[in-house]
Amino acid sequence: MWPESPNSVAKDILEEREHELLSNQDFFGDFVAKGATAFRHYEIGYSRGGSGRRVVDTLVQQLRGHSPRVLQLQREVVDEKKNLGETAAGIAAAEYLFKARLEQDNQLIQLDAELERTPSHLDKEYFLQLQELKAEVDKEIQQTEQGRQVLVKTMLDLHQTEKKALTQRLLTLQTQFEAEVQSKDIMLQDVQESCDALQKEVARLKNNPQQQQLVARRTETHRKALIKAQKAAEKSRRDNKRIQGYTKEIVGGVMNGIAASAVAGGKFANGLEFG
């Protein structure tokens, strides 16, 4: 929130803080460096509601005449077929947690060493301070470990969600193909029965050549329709079989992605083991 009328001192403090937020990589510096735009909410000249509308209007104007930008995460998962643990976002999150854990481990080692060097009966207050710091570091380590577990679980949950959605779409498609195969088989059976009936009629009219010739023409038309129906039914069966193969292959690929994420999470966990 940017105050409506900050005094000179408050304005300097706010601008320094704003500069820190927009330039420091630990805050929004990385986003700004890659083109993100910052807004001062509730700045001079804007009401609370007007300030929010200004942000929304700016975003709408940017979208007009432009197709939505494809996020790097979308490109990596969709186009490059990476699982979440292999994406830049997944790797960055893992690296952040890994570095945080290393720093905490080093702090813990230093505190343990300092506690050993500090006799509790000689400097009780300092010794208690060290114990409090050690407890804080232990708590941070637990939080980091929880963050790692959440990250791995999120990767697995997302892949499971992808698998369920993909499996459902493929099953729906397979059901449609099976219905089409059944429809083509019924049509083929009807045409076959019609051809058989016409051939019997041709044989029955052997003593009536003129009538027999007319029925024979109809038989030829039905024969062509029969060939066409046979080809259509065969194509539907091949397509259905192909879809079944794709279903196994794609779902298997998703499962491999889940396994890869689990392996990546396991390696990451091993890297964060605390003895």
Backbone bond lengths (Angstrom), bond angles and torsions (degrees), N, CA, C in turn:
res aa  C-N    CA-C-N  psi(-1)  N-CA   C-N-CA  omega(-1)  CA-C   N-CA-C  phi
1 M - - - 1.460 - - 1.524 109.64 -
2 W 1.311 117.13 130.11 1.459 122.64 178.20 1.529 107.73 -104.38
3 P 1.345 118.29 117.18 1.470 119.67 -175.96 1.513 112.18 -58.81
4 E 1.328 115.67 148.35 1.463 120.44 -174.95 1.525 111.82 -64.92
5 S 1.321 117.30 -40.26 1.474 120.22 -178.55 1.525 110.20 -137.41
6 P 1.344 118.72 74.42 1.461 119.96 -179.53 1.522 110.78 -71.94
7 N 1.352 116.22 145.27 1.463 118.59 173.91 1.522 109.17 -76.70
8 S 1.321 117.31 176.13 1.466 120.81 -173.16 1.523 112.10 -62.89
9 V 1.335 116.62 -39.81 1.466 119.78 -179.97 1.529 110.30 -66.66
10 A 1.329 115.79 -48.31 1.468 119.98 179.35 1.521 110.88 -62.16
11 K 1.330 116.79 -37.30 1.463 120.94 -179.59 1.528 110.45 -63.70
12 D 1.354 116.83 -42.70 1.466 120.17 178.56 1.526 110.88 -63.10
13 I 1.328 115.73 -42.87 1.470 119.80 179.76 1.527 110.64 -63.44
14 L 1.330 115.93 -43.44 1.466 120.45 -179.70 1.520 111.53 -63.76
15 E 1.328 116.75 -42.34 1.462 120.18 -178.85 1.528 111.06 -67.74
16 E 1.337 117.05 -37.29 1.463 119.59 176.48 1.528 110.30 -64.08
17 R 1.329 115.90 -42.87 1.460 120.27 179.26 1.525 110.68 -65.95
18 E 1.326 116.06 -40.38 1.460 120.34 178.09 1.518 110.39 -61.04
19 H 1.334 116.50 -44.65 1.467 120.72 179.70 1.524 110.51 -61.96
20 E 1.334 116.36 -40.23 1.464 119.98 178.83 1.530 111.07 -63.20
21 L 1.325 116.10 -45.06 1.464 120.39 -178.91 1.523 112.24 -64.04
22 L 1.340 116.36 -38.03 1.465 120.26 -174.47 1.517 113.20 -86.64
23 S 1.333 118.22 -13.71 1.467 120.38 -177.84 1.524 113.11 -111.22
24 N 1.320 116.97 -23.66 1.462 120.79 -177.31 1.529 110.27 -80.59
25 Q 1.338 116.13 128.88 1.461 120.59 -179.01 1.528 112.25 -65.84
26 D 1.339 116.57 -21.71 1.465 119.32 178.76 1.527 112.14 -74.51
27 F 1.330 116.73 -14.45 1.464 120.81 178.58 1.539 109.21 -112.08
28 F 1.348 117.68 -105.74 1.464 120.66 -176.01 1.526 112.94 -113.43
29 G 1.337 116.64 8.69 1.463 120.28 -176.48 1.512 113.59 -57.54
30 D 1.320 116.52 -40.80 1.461 120.22 -178.52 1.522 110.93 -66.56
31 F 1.339 117.06 -38.62 1.468 120.91 179.15 1.533 110.77 -66.12
32 V 1.340 115.72 -44.43 1.466 120.06 -179.76 1.517 110.44 -64.24
33 A 1.342 116.68 -40.03 1.464 120.72 179.69 1.520 111.53 -62.34
34 K 1.329 116.83 -26.11 1.461 121.16 -178.67 1.530 112.28 -98.73
35 G 1.347 116.35 12.26 1.462 118.78 171.90 1.510 116.96 110.25
36 A 1.333 117.93 1.35 1.466 119.69 179.68 1.529 110.30 -69.05
37 T 1.328 116.01 149.76 1.464 122.23 -179.95 1.524 109.92 -111.25
38 A 1.329 116.39 135.09 1.466 121.30 179.25 1.525 110.01 -102.51
39 F 1.321 116.42 146.06 1.466 122.38 177.83 1.523 109.38 -126.26
40 R 1.316 115.02 144.89 1.461 120.30 173.78 1.530 107.82 -92.59
41 H 1.306 116.17 107.47 1.465 120.30 -178.14 1.525 110.24 -74.07
42 Y 1.349 115.71 133.78 1.466 122.92 178.01 1.531 111.16 66.26
43 E 1.338 116.33 38.72 1.462 121.50 179.92 1.528 109.86 -77.47
44 I 1.338 116.61 170.86 1.459 121.73 179.36 1.527 110.00 -55.60
45 G 1.316 116.41 133.09 1.458 121.01 177.68 1.508 113.49 93.12
46 Y 1.343 117.38 -4.12 1.460 120.65 -179.19 1.522 109.45 -127.10
47 S 1.316 115.52 131.82 1.460 119.44 173.30 1.520 108.05 -74.39
48 R 1.323 115.64 172.79 1.466 118.83 -179.69 1.536 110.77 -59.28
49 G 1.355 116.20 -47.10 1.464 119.63 179.04 1.513 112.23 -70.79
50 G 1.345 116.52 -40.04 1.464 120.18 -179.93 1.509 112.40 -63.45
51 S 1.323 116.87 -34.56 1.458 120.41 178.83 1.525 111.11 -64.95
52 G 1.333 115.77 -41.66 1.462 119.55 177.87 1.517 111.82 -65.71
53 R 1.365 116.41 -40.12 1.469 119.79 178.86 1.524 111.05 -65.09
54 R 1.344 116.49 -34.11 1.463 119.49 179.32 1.533 110.45 -60.81
55 V 1.326 116.22 -42.75 1.467 120.41 179.22 1.522 110.22 -63.43
56 V 1.343 116.07 -47.01 1.467 120.49 -178.75 1.524 110.71 -64.48
57 D 1.336 117.61 -43.27 1.468 121.10 179.86 1.525 111.01 -61.40
58 T 1.320 116.57 -39.24 1.469 120.16 178.93 1.523 110.77 -63.10
59 L 1.321 116.42 -42.82 1.465 120.47 179.15 1.522 111.01 -64.83
60 V 1.332 116.38 -40.75 1.470 120.52 179.09 1.522 110.40 -63.56
61 Q 1.340 117.32 -43.58 1.461 121.43 179.09 1.523 111.10 -61.45
62 Q 1.323 116.65 -38.30 1.460 120.06 179.64 1.519 111.58 -66.03
63 L 1.337 116.65 -31.46 1.461 120.55 -177.77 1.525 113.06 -80.10
64 R 1.332 116.87 -23.84 1.462 119.73 -177.20 1.526 110.26 -65.67
65 G 1.318 114.36 127.56 1.461 119.24 179.07 1.507 113.82 78.97
66 H 1.327 116.68 2.32 1.460 120.06 179.18 1.526 108.94 -128.32
67 S 1.315 115.58 138.92 1.454 118.97 174.73 1.523 108.25 -75.24
68 P 1.337 117.69 149.64 1.459 120.01 -179.79 1.530 111.33 -56.08
69 R 1.322 115.66 139.96 1.460 119.64 -179.97 1.528 110.54 -71.73
70 V 1.317 114.49 140.82 1.457 119.73 176.94 1.521 108.22 -84.48
71 L 1.319 116.57 123.87 1.452 120.30 179.44 1.523 110.24 -70.89
72 Q 1.326 115.73 151.20 1.456 120.09 178.80 1.523 110.62 -58.52
73 L 1.337 116.35 -39.06 1.460 119.84 179.33 1.524 110.89 -63.06
74 Q 1.348 117.36 -40.47 1.466 120.95 177.63 1.526 110.62 -62.83
75 R 1.332 115.57 -44.78 1.464 119.68 -178.40 1.531 111.20 -62.91
76 E 1.328 115.99 -41.79 1.461 119.40 -177.54 1.524 111.67 -68.13
77 V 1.339 116.44 -41.01 1.462 119.66 -177.33 1.526 111.52 -76.03
78 V 1.351 116.70 -43.48 1.471 120.48 -174.46 1.521 111.83 -83.45
79 D 1.342 116.89 -53.93 1.463 120.45 -174.04 1.523 112.94 -80.42
80 E 1.341 116.19 -41.63 1.460 119.85 -175.65 1.524 112.70 -93.57
81 K 1.335 116.84 -1.72 1.467 123.11 174.95 1.528 112.40 58.17
82 K 1.327 117.52 34.19 1.463 120.54 178.68 1.524 109.46 -86.46
83 N 1.340 116.24 148.14 1.452 117.90 169.34 1.522 108.23 -82.38
84 L 1.336 116.35 166.64 1.461 120.45 -171.14 1.520 112.25 -59.03
85 G 1.334 116.70 -36.57 1.456 119.57 -179.04 1.513 113.61 -66.95
86 E 1.344 117.41 -19.14 1.468 121.20 -179.44 1.521 112.74 -94.40
87 T 1.315 118.29 -8.87 1.462 120.76 -178.73 1.519 110.45 -75.11
88 A 1.337 115.14 162.32 1.464 119.88 178.88 1.523 110.80 -60.58
89 A 1.340 116.51 -37.48 1.468 120.04 179.74 1.523 111.21 -65.64
90 G 1.330 116.45 -44.51 1.461 119.88 179.21 1.514 112.26 -64.60
91 I 1.347 115.70 -42.27 1.466 120.38 179.31 1.523 110.74 -65.34
92 A 1.341 116.32 -42.35 1.468 120.18 -179.84 1.525 110.93 -62.48
93 A 1.335 116.24 -42.47 1.467 119.59 179.12 1.522 110.89 -63.75
94 A 1.333 116.07 -42.22 1.464 120.05 178.95 1.524 111.27 -64.88
95 E 1.340 116.83 -42.68 1.462 120.62 179.66 1.525 110.95 -63.24
96 Y 1.333 116.41 -40.62 1.465 120.18 -179.95 1.530 110.17 -60.94
97 L 1.330 116.50 -47.04 1.456 119.83 -179.87 1.524 111.43 -66.30
98 F 1.336 116.03 -37.08 1.464 120.60 -179.79 1.528 110.63 -64.76
99 K 1.342 117.11 -45.75 1.462 121.25 179.34 1.526 110.88 -64.83
100 A 1.332 115.76 -41.08 1.466 119.18 178.49 1.520 110.68 -60.90
101 R 1.333 116.14 -41.02 1.466 119.33 -179.96 1.525 111.12 -67.22
102 L 1.331 118.14 -39.79 1.464 120.73 177.74 1.526 111.18 -60.87
103 E 1.333 116.08 -44.85 1.464 120.09 178.80 1.528 110.79 -61.48
104 Q 1.314 116.43 -41.47 1.462 120.08 179.88 1.523 111.23 -67.21
105 D 1.332 116.30 -38.60 1.464 119.55 176.86 1.522 111.14 -61.86
106 N 1.336 116.48 -43.23 1.469 120.44 178.88 1.528 110.96 -63.27
107 Q 1.330 116.57 -42.40 1.464 120.26 177.66 1.524 110.80 -60.49
108 L 1.335 115.20 -41.19 1.459 119.56 -178.68 1.522 111.00 -65.81
109 I 1.331 116.79 -41.02 1.469 120.76 178.23 1.526 110.38 -61.77
110 Q 1.332 116.30 -45.06 1.462 120.58 179.88 1.527 111.32 -63.50
111 L 1.332 116.69 -41.69 1.464 120.10 179.69 1.521 111.45 -66.32
112 D 1.336 116.66 -41.00 1.466 119.71 177.71 1.522 110.97 -61.59
113 A 1.345 115.19 -42.35 1.467 119.14 178.90 1.528 111.16 -64.06
114 E 1.335 115.65 -41.12 1.463 119.97 179.88 1.526 110.88 -66.90
115 L 1.326 116.84 -37.65 1.465 120.24 177.82 1.522 111.46 -64.20
116 E 1.336 116.16 -38.25 1.461 119.75 178.49 1.527 111.53 -67.00
117 R 1.340 116.49 -33.16 1.465 120.38 -178.82 1.524 112.21 -80.63
118 T 1.334 116.61 -16.12 1.466 120.29 -174.63 1.527 110.36 -105.00
119 P 1.320 118.57 105.73 1.472 121.01 176.99 1.529 110.08 -64.84
120 S 1.305 117.23 127.69 1.463 121.06 -175.55 1.526 112.59 -64.33
121 H 1.332 117.99 -28.18 1.461 119.85 -176.51 1.524 112.10 -82.51
122 L 1.365 117.98 -16.66 1.455 120.55 -179.22 1.528 112.09 -89.35
123 D 1.301 116.82 -40.38 1.473 120.54 -179.06 1.528 108.14 -135.96
124 K 1.324 114.72 75.66 1.460 120.53 -172.95 1.524 112.48 -62.49
125 E 1.346 116.74 -41.09 1.469 120.00 -177.88 1.527 111.44 -63.71
126 Y 1.338 116.53 -45.85 1.467 120.86 179.35 1.525 110.43 -64.28
127 F 1.341 115.67 -39.77 1.457 120.18 179.04 1.531 110.78 -61.80
128 L 1.342 116.58 -41.54 1.470 120.29 178.35 1.529 111.72 -65.80
129 Q 1.345 116.16 -36.87 1.466 120.10 177.32 1.529 110.83 -62.80
130 L 1.341 115.10 -41.95 1.467 119.03 178.10 1.524 111.09 -63.43
131 Q 1.315 116.22 -39.68 1.466 119.53 178.61 1.530 111.33 -64.78
132 E 1.335 116.48 -38.96 1.465 120.52 177.43 1.525 110.96 -64.31
133 L 1.349 116.06 -42.69 1.465 119.85 177.49 1.521 110.85 -62.20
134 K 1.327 115.89 -41.93 1.466 120.06 179.08 1.527 110.51 -62.17
135 A 1.340 116.59 -40.02 1.467 120.22 178.30 1.528 110.77 -64.18
136 E 1.345 117.08 -38.54 1.465 121.01 178.33 1.526 110.98 -64.82
137 V 1.350 115.75 -43.14 1.469 119.43 179.36 1.523 110.21 -64.94
138 D 1.336 116.67 -41.14 1.470 119.91 176.87 1.528 110.89 -58.90
139 K 1.332 115.94 -40.55 1.461 120.35 178.89 1.524 110.85 -65.34
140 E 1.349 116.81 -41.51 1.465 120.59 178.29 1.521 110.94 -63.40
141 I 1.339 116.09 -37.96 1.469 120.06 178.37 1.526 110.12 -63.67
142 Q 1.330 116.56 -42.00 1.466 119.84 177.49 1.525 111.31 -61.92
143 Q 1.343 116.15 -41.01 1.464 120.20 179.45 1.525 110.85 -65.83
144 T 1.343 116.56 -39.71 1.463 120.16 178.08 1.519 110.82 -64.10
145 E 1.339 115.87 -42.00 1.458 119.92 178.67 1.526 110.66 -63.84
146 Q 1.338 116.35 -40.25 1.466 119.69 176.29 1.522 110.84 -62.65
147 G 1.346 116.13 -39.96 1.462 120.12 177.14 1.509 111.84 -62.24
148 R 1.345 116.48 -39.74 1.465 120.01 178.01 1.517 110.60 -64.08
149 Q 1.344 115.88 -44.52 1.460 119.60 -179.75 1.530 111.50 -63.42
150 V 1.337 116.03 -39.77 1.470 120.21 177.42 1.519 110.32 -63.65
151 L 1.355 116.90 -41.28 1.464 120.91 179.76 1.519 110.95 -61.21
152 V 1.335 116.57 -48.31 1.468 120.29 -179.81 1.525 110.25 -63.71
153 K 1.342 116.26 -43.24 1.471 119.81 179.56 1.522 111.02 -63.33
154 T 1.340 116.14 -39.43 1.466 119.97 178.77 1.522 110.49 -62.02
155 M 1.347 116.24 -43.11 1.463 119.82 178.21 1.524 110.50 -59.06
156 L 1.339 115.88 -47.35 1.461 119.75 -178.34 1.527 111.28 -66.59
157 D 1.341 116.55 -41.82 1.467 119.98 -179.91 1.522 111.57 -62.95
158 L 1.342 116.50 -41.71 1.463 119.89 179.73 1.517 110.72 -63.48
159 H 1.335 116.30 -42.26 1.463 118.92 179.51 1.526 110.88 -67.61
160 Q 1.336 116.73 -36.67 1.462 119.15 176.82 1.523 110.60 -64.16
161 T 1.334 116.11 -40.77 1.467 120.40 177.78 1.521 110.41 -62.96
162 E 1.359 115.65 -43.74 1.466 119.88 177.75 1.522 110.22 -60.41
163 K 1.331 116.06 -43.08 1.461 120.74 -178.39 1.526 111.01 -62.03
164 K 1.352 116.13 -45.37 1.467 119.51 -179.05 1.526 111.24 -63.26
165 A 1.346 115.93 -45.41 1.467 119.55 -178.73 1.523 110.75 -64.74
166 L 1.336 116.04 -43.30 1.460 120.36 -179.13 1.520 110.81 -66.03
167 T 1.330 116.02 -43.38 1.463 119.96 179.17 1.524 110.99 -60.73
168 Q 1.335 116.73 -41.52 1.461 120.71 179.89 1.523 111.32 -63.55
169 R 1.347 116.02 -43.08 1.474 119.32 178.98 1.526 110.82 -63.40
170 L 1.330 115.77 -42.16 1.463 119.37 -179.32 1.526 111.17 -67.70
171 L 1.324 117.20 -38.59 1.463 120.17 177.89 1.523 111.00 -64.73
172 T 1.335 116.18 -39.27 1.466 120.22 176.85 1.521 110.43 -62.16
173 L 1.332 115.47 -44.98 1.461 120.15 178.99 1.519 110.92 -64.01
174 Q 1.327 116.47 -41.38 1.456 120.41 179.45 1.523 110.91 -64.40
175 T 1.332 116.97 -39.65 1.467 120.97 177.53 1.527 110.88 -61.53
176 Q 1.335 115.84 -40.80 1.463 120.10 178.03 1.525 111.04 -62.98
177 F 1.330 116.32 -42.44 1.464 119.61 179.34 1.527 110.89 -66.53
178 E 1.329 116.97 -39.85 1.463 119.47 178.83 1.524 110.83 -63.67
179 A 1.337 116.38 -38.64 1.467 120.18 177.09 1.524 110.34 -64.91
180 E 1.340 115.90 -38.32 1.466 119.64 178.75 1.523 110.80 -66.57
181 V 1.345 116.31 -41.10 1.468 120.24 177.78 1.521 110.12 -60.70
182 Q 1.327 116.14 -44.84 1.462 120.12 179.43 1.525 111.23 -62.05
183 S 1.339 116.30 -41.95 1.464 120.64 179.21 1.528 110.97 -63.15
184 K 1.348 116.15 -43.03 1.472 119.74 179.97 1.525 110.95 -66.99
185 D 1.341 116.99 -36.50 1.466 119.96 178.35 1.529 111.09 -65.79
186 I 1.338 115.93 -39.86 1.471 119.71 177.83 1.526 110.18 -64.46
187 M 1.334 115.96 -43.29 1.465 120.25 178.32 1.528 110.45 -62.07
188 L 1.339 116.04 -42.14 1.464 120.50 179.21 1.526 110.55 -62.16
189 Q 1.324 116.26 -42.12 1.458 120.22 179.56 1.529 111.10 -63.45
190 D 1.341 116.31 -41.76 1.469 120.16 179.31 1.528 111.13 -62.79
191 V 1.332 116.59 -44.84 1.469 120.27 -179.69 1.517 110.33 -65.54
192 Q 1.359 116.38 -39.85 1.461 120.50 179.37 1.533 110.64 -62.04
193 E 1.326 115.93 -44.66 1.469 119.97 179.60 1.523 110.46 -64.19
194 S 1.335 116.47 -38.47 1.463 120.15 179.06 1.520 110.52 -65.08
195 C 1.336 116.94 -41.41 1.474 120.83 178.85 1.528 110.81 -64.63
196 D 1.336 115.76 -42.99 1.466 119.63 179.58 1.534 110.70 -61.38
197 A 1.329 115.80 -41.42 1.465 119.92 -179.69 1.525 110.80 -65.23
198 L 1.342 116.98 -39.94 1.464 120.38 179.53 1.525 111.32 -67.45
199 Q 1.329 116.43 -38.12 1.468 119.05 178.69 1.530 110.73 -65.00
200 K 1.304 117.01 -37.71 1.460 120.42 176.20 1.532 110.36 -65.44
201 E 1.340 114.43 -37.66 1.462 119.20 178.88 1.522 110.51 -65.99
202 V 1.341 117.03 -39.22 1.473 120.92 177.25 1.520 109.93 -61.27
203 A 1.329 116.72 -44.11 1.467 120.43 179.89 1.530 111.27 -64.62
204 R 1.324 116.54 -36.69 1.461 120.78 -178.67 1.522 111.87 -68.97
205 L 1.368 116.62 -28.89 1.467 120.96 -176.79 1.528 112.51 -94.89
206 K 1.325 117.67 26.61 1.467 119.51 -177.69 1.532 112.22 -63.65
207 N 1.319 117.71 -23.79 1.462 120.29 178.44 1.519 112.13 -90.91
208 N 1.316 117.47 2.79 1.464 122.32 179.20 1.527 107.84 -130.26
209 P 1.356 117.58 77.49 1.466 122.39 -172.87 1.519 113.68 -54.90
210 Q 1.341 117.23 -40.39 1.458 119.46 -176.91 1.528 110.89 -64.51
211 Q 1.322 115.58 -47.61 1.469 119.59 178.91 1.527 110.82 -67.36
212 Q 1.336 114.42 -36.57 1.464 119.18 179.42 1.522 111.31 -62.31
213 Q 1.341 116.79 -37.70 1.461 121.49 179.84 1.529 111.45 -65.04
214 L 1.336 115.70 -40.23 1.470 119.50 178.57 1.536 111.21 -63.31
215 V 1.333 115.58 -43.36 1.470 119.63 179.70 1.521 110.45 -67.71
216 A 1.352 116.30 -34.94 1.467 120.56 179.89 1.523 110.90 -63.33
217 R 1.353 116.24 -37.22 1.466 119.49 177.70 1.535 110.46 -63.76
218 R 1.327 114.13 -42.58 1.470 117.85 177.60 1.521 110.25 -64.16
219 T 1.325 116.31 -36.36 1.468 120.36 178.83 1.519 111.05 -63.21
220 E 1.345 116.97 -40.27 1.466 121.29 179.59 1.529 110.59 -63.96
221 T 1.341 115.11 -41.30 1.472 118.78 177.82 1.529 110.58 -62.01
222 H 1.336 116.04 -43.51 1.462 120.09 178.93 1.529 111.31 -67.91
223 R 1.319 116.80 -31.49 1.471 119.77 179.00 1.525 110.13 -65.36
224 K 1.352 115.72 -42.00 1.466 119.57 177.09 1.533 110.82 -64.15
225 A 1.343 114.54 -40.03 1.465 118.50 177.87 1.528 110.92 -64.80
226 L 1.346 115.68 -35.14 1.460 120.52 178.64 1.526 110.84 -64.77
227 I 1.335 116.17 -44.56 1.474 120.51 178.82 1.532 110.38 -60.93
228 K 1.337 114.58 -43.03 1.465 119.62 179.32 1.528 110.72 -63.64
229 A 1.340 116.66 -42.16 1.462 120.79 179.76 1.523 111.05 -66.26
230 Q 1.341 116.58 -37.43 1.464 120.49 177.74 1.531 111.05 -62.82
231 K 1.335 115.99 -43.77 1.466 120.22 179.10 1.531 111.10 -64.79
232 A 1.344 115.88 -41.37 1.465 119.92 179.94 1.526 110.98 -64.30
233 A 1.338 116.13 -42.21 1.462 120.21 179.62 1.524 110.97 -65.37
234 E 1.323 116.35 -41.09 1.464 120.80 179.24 1.525 111.09 -64.97
235 K 1.331 116.18 -40.53 1.469 120.24 178.38 1.527 110.52 -63.90
236 S 1.323 116.84 -41.44 1.465 120.31 179.16 1.521 110.90 -62.87
237 R 1.340 116.43 -39.70 1.467 119.59 178.17 1.524 110.92 -64.54
238 R 1.349 116.07 -42.55 1.477 119.51 178.98 1.523 110.61 -63.42
239 D 1.339 116.09 -43.67 1.467 119.75 179.98 1.525 111.03 -63.01
240 N 1.326 115.60 -41.16 1.460 119.62 179.76 1.528 110.94 -64.36
241 K 1.320 115.95 -41.25 1.464 120.24 178.31 1.524 110.66 -65.05
242 R 1.340 115.30 -38.52 1.468 119.82 179.20 1.530 110.41 -64.99
243 I 1.340 116.30 -41.57 1.461 120.52 178.81 1.528 110.64 -62.75
244 Q 1.333 116.55 -40.60 1.461 119.66 178.05 1.526 110.63 -61.18
245 G 1.349 115.17 -40.59 1.468 119.15 177.22 1.511 111.95 -64.91
246 Y 1.341 115.83 -42.88 1.467 119.83 178.31 1.527 110.71 -61.59
247 T 1.340 115.84 -40.06 1.464 119.50 -179.37 1.522 110.66 -58.66
248 K 1.333 116.02 -48.35 1.469 119.49 179.83 1.525 111.02 -63.71
249 E 1.336 115.77 -41.96 1.465 120.23 -176.96 1.522 111.47 -66.78
250 I 1.353 116.51 -46.76 1.469 120.02 -176.72 1.517 111.06 -69.23
251 V 1.330 117.03 -46.24 1.461 119.54 178.88 1.520 110.06 -62.60
252 G 1.334 115.81 -38.34 1.462 118.99 175.67 1.507 112.04 -61.69
253 G 1.344 115.97 -38.15 1.464 120.06 177.96 1.512 111.55 -65.04
254 V 1.330 116.24 -40.54 1.468 119.65 177.36 1.518 110.35 -63.62
255 M 1.337 117.16 -40.77 1.455 120.33 178.50 1.518 110.85 -63.89
256 N 1.340 116.79 -37.35 1.460 119.90 175.57 1.514 110.58 -62.83
257 G 1.351 115.75 -37.41 1.461 119.49 177.23 1.516 111.10 -63.87
258 I 1.339 116.18 -40.20 1.463 119.79 177.46 1.518 110.08 -63.08
259 A 1.337 115.46 -44.03 1.459 119.21 179.39 1.519 111.14 -62.43
260 A 1.345 116.12 -40.27 1.465 120.18 179.68 1.520 110.80 -63.08
261 S 1.324 116.31 -40.40 1.465 119.65 178.09 1.519 110.80 -65.60
262 A 1.335 115.16 -39.63 1.455 118.43 179.31 1.520 110.66 -64.68
263 V 1.352 115.88 -41.25 1.463 120.35 177.56 1.515 110.25 -63.00
264 A 1.351 115.39 -44.72 1.466 119.50 178.89 1.518 110.19 -61.26
265 G 1.327 115.86 -41.83 1.460 119.23 177.82 1.507 111.82 -64.87
266 G 1.347 116.08 -37.07 1.457 119.68 178.22 1.515 112.17 -65.91
267 K 1.348 116.15 -43.00 1.461 120.12 177.61 1.519 110.02 -62.53
268 F 1.328 114.82 -41.33 1.461 119.74 179.83 1.527 109.65 -63.31
269 A 1.340 115.65 -40.78 1.459 119.62 179.64 1.517 110.45 -63.81
270 N 1.349 116.63 -41.41 1.454 119.90 178.13 1.518 111.19 -61.99
271 G 1.324 114.99 -36.40 1.462 119.01 179.04 1.511 112.01 -67.63
272 L 1.338 116.70 -22.21 1.456 120.75 -178.41 1.523 112.11 -102.97
273 E 1.333 117.80 8.65 1.458 119.49 -178.48 1.522 110.04 -59.89
274 F 1.302 115.76 138.37 1.463 121.06 -179.19 1.514 107.76 -119.37
275 G 1.312 116.53 113.84 1.451 119.82 -176.74 1.503 112.73 -88.07
